[in-house]
Amino acid sequence: MLTFKNNFLITAIILSSSLLVACGGPDEKDQAKEKEVFAIPVTVNEISRQAISSNFHTTTTLEARNEADIISRVTGIIEQLTVEEGDFVKKGQLLAKIDPRRYQLALNKANAELAGIKQELQRFNSMVQKKLVSEQSAAKLKFQYQAAIAARDLAALDLQDSQIIAPITGYISQRFVKPGHFTQGYQKLFHVVDQTNLQAIVYLPEHQLSNIKIAQQAQLKFSARQHKVYPAQVRSISPVIDSRTGTFKVILSLDNQQLELKPGMFAQLALTFETHHDALTVPSDAIITLDNNSKIFVIKENKAVEISITKGFIQESNTEIFGQLAVGDKIVVSGQHNLKADALVDILNQDDTSLVKAH
């Protein structure tokens, strides 16, 4: 009887133990899973020091500083054209000829009338000395002589104006006439542009007036000249604020001796207000901003350390930062939005010996 009771007790204990083991198994597995830590893949970059500027960005269109419409001062048939669109011309160069015969005849007539009046005036002067005519008559003839000189000079000027001369050095951008055309007085014949000296005009808001000064530097970029930046500088600042728009006019000059730029080109302009020459900078994409608070993640012992920062100047893809950071600190530039403080990370470009520094 005792043996049966002992066997029954032993059997009950074994069954209870089995049930306890069966019930406790899943909890232990869950705890084990919770203890597993996954490394978050990221890429990093290094903090560097470099110059960074505060810029005002706007757009503008290039203009030629020196350009001129060439007009005809006289009427007549275009007898000859010596240039075409795109030709380079120098100041004083002959561009076209208008039929000069009418103006040559008018000059010949004026010279003949002047010669006759001059001869008559000489005769009158000798008669005045002999008291044969009054001085009043001689004075009247002198006035006629001066009028004849003016008429002769005007005829000579008309003959000279029948030859169309370039007033400035530059390129023929437009030609409005052809040989054989009849031109009216003050009709536009050509347009000449000096491409070596270009300018850009921008209108800045009134509150930027204290940030602008003569010779201030700027940079221009053009879609037609990608991957190249062209320097410019402030040449003049308007002393008047436009009351309708609240802006003032600023003219920037830029050198174009290589003739890479053309008047009329559309430009993206960055006007430099101030430069910090030894600033801590990071790629702008590395910064996480939430509710006006900015932070970055720095890698220390394969863990992400959250650092609060204050942003300074922003220039293109880089941002000046202030905080508990130093040159050479590795910051997360990709994957940072998946991180939390002290998260384990897997640096994907850890073995990249050519790790690019922030610039």
C-alpha positions as CSV (number, residue, x, y, z in Angstrom):
1,M,0.0,0.0,0.0
2,L,2.9,2.4,0.9
3,T,4.6,1.5,-2.3
4,F,1.5,2.5,-4.4
5,K,1.2,5.8,-2.6
6,N,4.9,6.6,-3.1
7,N,4.6,5.8,-6.8
8,F,1.5,7.9,-7.2
9,L,3.2,10.9,-5.4
10,I,6.3,10.6,-7.6
11,T,4.2,10.4,-10.7
12,A,2.3,13.6,-9.7
13,I,5.5,15.5,-9.0
14,I,6.9,14.6,-12.5
15,L,3.7,15.7,-14.2
16,S,3.6,19.0,-12.3
17,S,7.2,19.7,-13.2
18,S,6.5,19.0,-16.9
19,L,3.6,21.4,-16.8
20,L,5.7,24.1,-15.2
21,V,8.5,23.6,-17.8
22,A,5.9,23.8,-20.7
23,C,4.4,27.0,-19.3
24,G,7.7,28.7,-18.7
25,G,9.3,28.0,-22.1
26,P,7.7,30.8,-24.2
27,D,8.4,33.5,-21.6
28,E,12.1,32.7,-21.5
29,K,12.3,32.8,-25.3
30,D,10.6,36.3,-25.4
31,Q,13.1,37.5,-22.8
32,A,15.9,36.2,-24.9
33,K,14.6,38.0,-28.0
34,E,14.3,41.3,-26.0
35,K,17.9,41.0,-25.1
36,E,19.0,40.7,-28.8
37,V,20.2,44.1,-30.1
38,F,20.3,45.0,-33.8
39,A,22.8,47.4,-35.2
40,I,21.3,50.2,-37.4
41,P,23.2,50.7,-40.7
42,V,24.5,54.3,-41.2
43,T,27.1,56.2,-43.1
44,V,29.2,58.8,-41.5
45,N,31.3,61.9,-42.3
46,E,33.7,64.0,-40.4
47,I,33.2,67.5,-39.0
48,S,35.6,70.0,-40.6
49,R,36.5,73.7,-40.4
50,Q,36.2,75.9,-43.4
51,A,35.0,79.3,-44.5
52,I,31.2,79.7,-44.9
53,S,29.2,82.7,-45.9
54,S,25.8,84.2,-45.3
55,N,24.3,84.8,-48.8
56,F,21.3,86.5,-50.2
57,H,19.9,84.4,-53.1
58,T,17.9,85.8,-56.0
59,T,17.8,85.7,-59.8
60,T,18.8,88.2,-62.4
61,T,19.4,88.7,-66.1
62,L,22.7,89.9,-67.6
63,E,22.9,93.1,-69.4
64,A,25.6,94.8,-71.5
65,R,27.1,97.8,-69.7
66,N,27.8,99.4,-73.0
67,E,25.5,99.0,-76.0
68,A,24.1,101.3,-78.6
69,D,21.4,101.6,-81.2
70,I,23.0,102.9,-84.4
71,I,20.6,105.2,-86.3
72,S,20.7,107.1,-89.6
73,R,20.6,110.9,-89.4
74,V,20.0,111.3,-93.1
75,T,17.6,109.7,-95.6
76,G,18.6,107.8,-98.7
77,I,19.2,104.4,-100.3
78,I,21.5,101.9,-98.4
79,E,24.3,101.6,-100.9
80,Q,26.6,99.3,-99.0
81,L,26.8,97.2,-95.9
82,T,30.2,96.2,-94.6
83,V,29.2,94.1,-91.5
84,E,26.8,91.3,-90.6
85,E,25.2,90.2,-87.3
86,G,27.9,88.7,-85.0
87,D,30.7,90.7,-86.5
88,F,33.2,92.4,-84.1
89,V,33.6,96.1,-84.8
90,K,35.8,98.8,-83.4
91,K,34.8,102.3,-82.5
92,G,34.9,104.5,-85.7
93,Q,34.7,101.6,-88.1
94,L,32.5,102.0,-91.2
95,L,29.4,99.9,-91.0
96,A,27.3,101.1,-94.0
97,K,27.0,103.8,-96.7
98,I,24.0,105.7,-97.8
99,D,23.9,107.1,-101.3
100,P,26.0,110.4,-100.9
101,R,25.4,112.2,-104.2
102,R,22.5,114.4,-103.0
103,Y,24.6,115.5,-100.0
104,Q,27.7,116.0,-102.0
105,L,25.8,118.4,-104.4
106,A,24.4,120.2,-101.4
107,L,27.9,120.7,-100.0
108,N,29.1,122.0,-103.4
109,K,26.2,124.5,-103.5
110,A,27.0,125.7,-100.0
111,N,30.7,126.1,-100.8
112,A,29.8,128.1,-103.9
113,E,27.4,130.4,-102.0
114,L,30.0,130.9,-99.3
115,A,32.7,131.8,-101.8
116,G,30.4,134.4,-103.5
117,I,29.5,136.0,-100.1
118,K,33.1,136.0,-99.1
119,Q,34.2,137.8,-102.3
120,E,31.4,140.4,-101.9
121,L,32.4,140.9,-98.2
122,Q,36.0,141.7,-99.2
123,R,34.7,144.2,-101.8
124,F,32.5,145.8,-99.2
125,N,35.3,146.1,-96.7
126,S,37.5,148.0,-99.2
127,M,34.6,150.3,-100.0
128,V,34.0,150.9,-96.3
129,Q,37.6,152.0,-95.9
130,K,37.1,154.5,-98.7
131,K,33.8,155.7,-97.2
132,L,31.8,154.6,-100.3
133,V,29.3,152.4,-98.3
134,S,28.0,152.5,-94.8
135,E,29.4,150.3,-92.1
136,Q,25.8,149.1,-91.5
137,S,25.7,147.5,-94.9
138,A,29.0,145.8,-94.4
139,A,27.9,144.4,-91.0
140,K,24.7,143.0,-92.6
141,L,26.9,141.2,-95.2
142,K,29.1,139.8,-92.4
143,F,26.1,138.1,-90.9
144,Q,25.2,136.6,-94.2
145,Y,28.7,135.3,-94.5
146,Q,28.5,133.6,-91.0
147,A,25.2,132.0,-92.0
148,A,26.8,130.7,-95.2
149,I,29.6,129.1,-93.2
150,A,27.0,127.4,-91.0
151,A,25.1,126.2,-94.1
152,R,28.3,124.8,-95.5
153,D,29.1,123.0,-92.2
154,L,25.6,121.5,-92.1
155,A,26.0,120.2,-95.7
156,A,29.4,118.7,-94.8
157,L,27.9,117.1,-91.7
158,D,25.1,115.5,-93.8
159,L,27.6,114.2,-96.2
160,Q,29.6,112.7,-93.3
161,D,26.5,111.2,-91.8
162,S,25.8,109.3,-95.0
163,Q,28.6,107.0,-93.8
164,I,27.4,105.0,-90.8
165,I,30.2,104.7,-88.2
166,A,30.3,102.4,-85.1
167,P,30.1,104.6,-82.0
168,I,31.5,101.9,-79.6
169,T,33.6,98.8,-79.8
170,G,31.6,95.6,-79.7
171,Y,29.6,93.0,-81.6
172,I,26.8,93.6,-84.1
173,S,23.9,91.9,-82.3
174,Q,21.2,93.0,-84.8
175,R,21.0,94.4,-88.3
176,F,17.7,96.0,-89.3
177,V,18.4,96.9,-93.0
178,K,19.6,95.4,-96.2
179,P,21.4,96.9,-99.2
180,G,19.0,98.8,-101.4
181,H,16.6,99.7,-98.6
182,F,15.4,103.3,-98.3
183,T,16.2,104.6,-94.8
184,Q,14.4,107.5,-93.2
185,G,16.0,109.9,-90.9
186,Y,16.7,108.6,-87.4
187,Q,15.8,105.0,-88.4
188,K,17.5,102.2,-86.5
189,L,20.1,100.4,-88.6
190,F,22.2,98.3,-86.1
191,H,22.5,97.4,-82.5
192,V,26.0,97.0,-81.1
193,V,26.8,95.3,-77.8
194,D,30.1,95.3,-75.8
195,Q,30.2,91.8,-74.3
196,T,33.4,92.2,-72.4
197,N,31.7,94.3,-69.6
198,L,28.4,92.9,-68.4
199,Q,26.2,93.8,-65.5
200,A,23.5,92.3,-63.4
201,I,20.7,94.4,-61.8
202,V,18.9,93.2,-58.7
203,Y,16.3,94.7,-56.4
204,L,16.9,94.0,-52.7
205,P,14.3,94.4,-49.9
206,E,14.7,97.5,-47.8
207,H,15.8,95.7,-44.7
208,Q,18.9,94.5,-46.5
209,L,20.2,98.0,-47.0
210,S,22.6,97.8,-44.1
211,N,24.1,94.5,-45.4
212,I,25.2,95.9,-48.8
213,K,28.2,98.0,-49.7
214,I,30.2,99.0,-52.8
215,A,32.7,96.3,-54.0
216,Q,30.8,93.6,-52.1
217,Q,31.4,90.1,-53.6
218,A,28.8,87.9,-55.3
219,Q,28.6,84.7,-57.3
220,L,26.6,83.9,-60.3
221,K,25.6,80.5,-61.8
222,F,24.1,79.8,-65.2
223,S,22.3,76.8,-66.5
224,A,24.2,77.2,-69.8
225,R,27.5,77.1,-67.9
226,Q,27.0,74.4,-65.4
227,H,29.6,73.5,-62.8
228,K,31.2,76.9,-63.0
229,V,30.8,80.0,-60.8
230,Y,31.4,83.5,-62.0
231,P,32.5,86.3,-59.6
232,A,30.9,89.7,-59.6
233,Q,31.0,92.7,-57.3
234,V,28.6,95.5,-56.4
235,R,29.3,98.6,-58.6
236,S,26.5,100.9,-57.5
237,I,23.7,101.1,-54.9
238,S,20.6,103.3,-55.5
239,P,20.2,106.0,-52.9
240,V,16.4,105.8,-53.3
241,I,14.0,103.2,-51.9
242,D,11.1,102.5,-54.3
243,S,8.0,103.2,-52.1
244,R,5.8,101.0,-54.2
245,T,7.9,97.8,-53.9
246,G,10.0,98.5,-50.8
247,T,13.1,97.6,-52.7
248,F,16.3,99.4,-53.9
249,K,18.3,98.9,-57.0
250,V,21.8,97.3,-56.9
251,I,24.1,97.0,-60.0
252,L,26.8,94.3,-60.1
253,S,29.6,94.2,-62.6
254,L,31.4,91.2,-63.9
255,D,34.3,90.7,-66.2
256,N,33.7,88.7,-69.4
257,Q,37.0,89.0,-71.3
258,Q,36.7,85.3,-72.3
259,L,33.2,86.0,-73.8
260,E,31.7,82.9,-72.1
261,L,28.6,84.9,-71.0
262,K,26.1,86.6,-73.2
263,P,23.7,89.5,-72.5
264,G,20.2,88.2,-71.7
265,M,21.5,85.1,-69.9
266,F,19.4,84.1,-66.8
267,A,21.5,83.8,-63.6
268,Q,21.2,82.5,-60.1
269,L,22.9,85.1,-57.9
270,A,24.3,84.7,-54.4
271,L,25.3,88.0,-52.8
272,T,27.7,87.5,-49.9
273,F,26.9,89.5,-46.8
274,E,29.4,88.1,-44.3
275,T,31.9,85.2,-44.1
276,H,33.1,83.2,-41.1
277,H,36.5,81.9,-42.1
278,D,37.1,79.1,-39.5
279,A,33.7,77.7,-38.8
280,L,32.7,74.1,-37.8
281,T,30.6,72.8,-40.7
282,V,28.6,69.7,-41.4
283,P,26.5,68.6,-44.4
284,S,23.0,70.1,-44.0
285,D,21.3,66.7,-44.5
286,A,23.0,65.4,-41.3
287,I,20.9,67.8,-39.1
288,I,17.5,66.8,-37.7
289,T,15.3,69.7,-36.8
290,L,12.1,69.2,-34.8
291,D,10.0,72.0,-33.1
292,N,12.8,74.5,-33.8
293,N,15.3,72.2,-32.0
294,S,18.3,70.9,-34.0
295,K,20.4,67.9,-33.3
296,I,22.9,65.5,-34.9
297,F,24.2,62.1,-34.0
298,V,27.9,61.5,-33.3
299,I,29.4,58.0,-33.4
300,K,31.3,57.0,-30.2
301,E,32.3,53.4,-29.6
302,N,29.9,52.2,-32.3
303,K,27.0,54.0,-30.6
304,A,24.9,57.0,-31.7
305,V,25.3,59.9,-29.3
306,E,22.7,62.7,-29.6
307,I,24.2,66.2,-29.6
308,S,22.0,69.4,-29.6
309,I,23.4,72.1,-31.9
310,T,22.7,75.6,-32.9
311,K,22.8,76.4,-36.6
312,G,24.8,79.4,-38.1
313,F,25.3,80.3,-41.7
314,I,24.0,78.0,-44.4
315,Q,25.8,77.9,-47.7
316,E,24.7,75.5,-50.4
317,S,24.8,71.9,-48.9
318,N,26.8,72.9,-45.7
319,T,25.7,74.4,-42.4
320,E,27.7,76.1,-39.7
321,I,27.1,74.5,-36.3
322,F,27.7,75.4,-32.6
323,G,27.7,72.7,-29.9
324,Q,29.9,70.3,-28.0
325,L,31.7,69.1,-31.1
326,A,35.2,69.1,-32.5
327,V,37.0,68.7,-35.8
328,G,37.2,65.0,-36.8
329,D,34.1,63.9,-34.9
330,K,32.2,61.3,-37.0
331,I,28.6,62.4,-37.6
332,V,25.8,60.3,-39.2
333,V,24.8,61.7,-42.6
334,S,22.6,58.8,-43.7
335,G,20.3,56.7,-41.6
336,Q,20.1,59.2,-38.8
337,H,16.3,59.3,-38.8
338,N,16.2,55.7,-37.7
339,L,18.4,56.3,-34.7
340,K,17.8,56.9,-31.0
341,A,20.2,57.9,-28.3
342,D,22.8,55.2,-27.6
343,A,21.6,53.0,-30.4
344,L,24.1,50.5,-31.8
345,V,25.2,51.3,-35.3
346,D,26.8,49.5,-38.2
347,I,29.0,52.0,-40.1
348,L,28.7,51.1,-43.8
349,N,31.6,53.2,-44.8
350,Q,33.8,52.3,-41.9
351,D,36.6,50.9,-44.1
352,D,36.4,53.7,-46.6
353,T,39.9,55.2,-46.4
354,S,38.8,58.0,-48.7
355,L,36.1,59.2,-46.3
356,V,34.9,62.6,-47.6
357,K,35.1,65.4,-45.1
358,A,32.3,67.9,-44.9
359,H,33.0,70.8,-47.3
